[in-house]
Amino acid sequence: MNEIRRLLFLLICALFALVWPAVASQKFEVSDDAIYDQVRRRLANDPDVKGGTLGVEVKEGVVTLRGTVEKEKLKQKAEKLTKKVPGVKRVINELKIEPVRTS
């Protein structure tokens, strides 16, 4: 009886060792809609970027940013914030820089 248990235990361990890498390597996809919502929220809530008016498009995890910001630093920050959103595979940063004009 002990040998049967031992054999069963080894069989279960071997099966687990074969299946686990396949399960662990699966990447769970985040929907484009969820990515869009998170990117919009992060950009709009950032006190520097103030990205409420920026355009965001998401297709298969690739995010395209459009619109204008005042400085290169803000363009880079918007991209950095976007890259931190789970599910984002790549960022295409088409933001243009238009300094604030003072009269």
C-alpha positions in Angstrom: 0.0 0.0 0.0 2.9 2.4 0.8 4.5 1.7 -2.5 1.2 2.6 -4.3 1.0 5.8 -2.4 4.6 6.6 -3.2 4.1 5.8 -6.9 0.9 7.9 -7.0 2.7 10.8 -5.3 5.6 10.6 -7.8 3.1 10.5 -10.7 1.3 13.6 -9.4 4.6 15.4 -8.9 5.7 14.5 -12.5 2.4 15.7 -13.9 2.6 19.0 -11.9 6.2 19.5 -13.2 5.0 19.1 -16.8 1.9 21.3 -16.5 3.2 24.1 -14.3 5.5 25.8 -16.8 2.7 26.1 -19.4 0.3 27.5 -16.8 2.9 29.9 -15.3 3.9 31.3 -18.8 0.4 32.2 -19.8 -0.1 35.9 -20.0 -3.5 37.2 -19.1 -4.6 39.8 -21.6 -6.0 43.1 -20.4 -8.7 44.5 -22.7 -8.1 47.6 -24.8 -11.0 49.2 -23.0 -9.5 48.6 -19.6 -6.1 50.0 -20.8 -7.9 53.0 -22.3 -9.7 53.8 -19.0 -6.5 53.4 -17.0 -4.4 55.6 -19.3 -7.0 58.3 -19.4 -7.3 58.3 -15.6 -3.6 58.4 -15.0 -3.0 61.3 -17.5 -6.0 63.3 -16.3 -5.0 62.9 -12.6 -1.4 63.8 -13.0 -0.8 67.4 -11.7 1.9 68.1 -14.2 0.6 66.5 -17.4 -3.0 67.5 -16.9 -3.9 65.1 -19.7 -7.6 65.4 -19.7 -7.7 66.7 -23.2 -5.1 64.4 -24.7 -6.2 61.8 -27.2 -5.7 58.2 -26.4 -6.2 55.3 -28.8 -5.6 51.6 -27.9 -5.3 48.7 -30.3 -4.1 45.3 -29.2 -2.3 46.8 -26.2 -0.5 49.5 -28.3 -1.4 53.0 -27.0 -1.1 56.1 -29.2 -1.1 59.5 -27.5 -2.1 62.6 -29.4 -2.5 66.2 -28.6 -0.3 69.0 -27.3 1.7 69.6 -24.1 3.7 72.6 -23.0 7.2 71.0 -22.6 9.3 68.0 -23.7 9.4 67.0 -20.1 5.6 66.6 -20.0 5.6 64.6 -23.3 8.1 62.2 -21.7 6.1 62.0 -18.5 2.9 61.2 -20.3 4.6 58.3 -22.1 6.1 57.1 -18.9 2.8 57.1 -17.1 1.2 55.3 -20.0 3.9 52.6 -20.0 3.2 51.8 -16.4 -0.4 50.8 -17.1 -0.9 47.0 -17.0 -1.4 45.5 -20.4 0.4 48.2 -22.4 2.7 46.6 -24.9 4.0 49.7 -26.6 3.4 53.5 -26.6 3.4 55.6 -29.8 3.9 59.1 -28.6 2.6 61.6 -31.1 2.2 64.4 -28.6 3.3 67.8 -30.0 5.0 70.5 -27.9 3.4 74.0 -27.9 4.7 76.3 -25.3 2.2 78.5 -23.5 2.1 81.9 -25.2 2.0 84.9 -23.0 0.8 88.2 -24.3 
